[in-house]
Amino acid sequence: MPRLANFTAVSVVAAACLGAAPVHAQRTPAPKNAEVTIIWPTNGAVIQGGKFWLRMGLRNMGIAPKGVEREGTGHHHVLIDTDLPPMDKEIPSDRNHLHFGAGETEARIELPPGKHTLQLLLGDHNHVPHDPPVHSRKISITVR
């Protein structure tokens, strides 16, 4: 009997380990004509001092804060000096992925001197990109 108990315990541990694969998130539908844009700064802009107002635009969708599940809405995420993340997982939250879950459409950003890239990615109520994803083109700016 103890052997069977040990075998069962090992099987449970093995099953738990096998089930530890990343879970893919359910994606929220987005209108096919939805667009998100960086209004300011413009591509190629030179920013003096490192602090600037980032202005974000959205067309054919609405803004809703994180946690608010409403059809045709989402909130902005700014990607700084990074590529688009996986589209079937929650958008990371770190210095390269800024979340604006309160529904902000503009934000004060501070970057160190040098060249930087900026891109917007709309996330749903759970910070997961929509299907199809709604993202801007990547722009480059220089901070002096």
Buried (B, 14 or more C-beta within 10 A) or exposed (E): EEEEEEEEEEEEEEEEEEEEEEEEBEBBEBBEEBBBEBEEBEEEBEBEEBEBEBEBBBEEBEBBBBEBEEEBBBBBBBBBEBEEBEBBBBBBEEEBBBBBBEBBBBBEBEBEEEEBBBBBBBBBBBBBBBBEBBBBEBBEBBBE
